[in-house]
Amino acid sequence: MDLQFFINEVAKDGLTIIALPIFFLAVALEYRYDKKEHLDLYYGKDTRASFWMLIFTAIVEALPKLLAFIGFYYLHEMSPLAEVIGRQWWAWILLFFLDDFTYYWFHRMNHEVRFFWAGHVPHHSAIKMNFGTALRQGVGERVHKFFFWMWLPLLGFDPLMMFTVISINLFYQFWVHTELVDKLARPIEFIFNTPSHHRVHHASNIRYLDCNHGGVFIIWDRLFGTFSEEKENEKPIYGLTENITSHHPVHVATHEYQAIWKDIKSTSKWSDKLKYIFFAPGWSHDGEDKRARTLRRNLVD
């Protein structure tokens, strides 16, 4: 296969392009409603940074996505299940669940491994919760993202099918970035990721830190101990535990990488240097342990 074949195949994954006008319209309508009702859901510099992250992400992701498609193609060719798993209706449903399960672990690791967090943190640096924030994707995470999905072509799912389901999952996730939707019916809240659950995920409150990583389904968080309910008496405070000091797009995209490098240089022990890269954000070799699990445990105690 030549490179042009793979480029043409990747180009068939057009759901994101179709969705973008819908997303922009939703942002415009929410923004207009916000101004009419004086809800303070948007902040100009914050929103502009979100759109810059969207542009950066599109640029950064282009090559990793192409390379991932090529890798998935050859892994699919190797799969003994390639002739069994086609595009049957049941295969789409199975892949939908397996993709969301994969997304859960990818998303969770983005919070629990500091180097991955550095690529994801632009999304969480927004201090407002709105549809514009949904477009504020992590930039650096686009480089390592697709490694988490490498097991699926080995199960017989073809690359274009995989990318289609990944796009559907992201399309769903856009709509949970809002404060305009209250809690939904209990069965929905129990199974699905909802605006209420995702407000928790974006909150910097200690009780809510590093919780609710699911994409479409919240059942993974319930199963693996990372679920937290939005409390009526504790409104989510959006942003980071230590918010960024500049809305300059380059700073928003790279500030945590800079912080990691600074911490690495602060210690002479190689074991500590590695911990600053692979341990959860908040670990320190000479200061207070501010990792989310530690802070939550201390809060409970």
Secondary structure by P-SEA (a helix, b strand, c coil): ccaaaaaaaaaaccccccaaaaaaaaaaaaaaaaaaaccccccaaaaaaaaaaaaaaaaaaaaaaaaaaaaaaaaaaaccccccccccaaaaaaaaaaaaaaaaaaaaaaaccaaaaaacccccccccccccccccccccccccccccaaaaaaacccaaaaaaaaaaaaaaaaaacccccccccaaaaaccccaaaaaaaacccccccccccccccaaaaaaaccccccccccccccccccccccccccccccaaaaaaaaaaaccccaaaaaaacccccccccccccccaaaaaaaaac
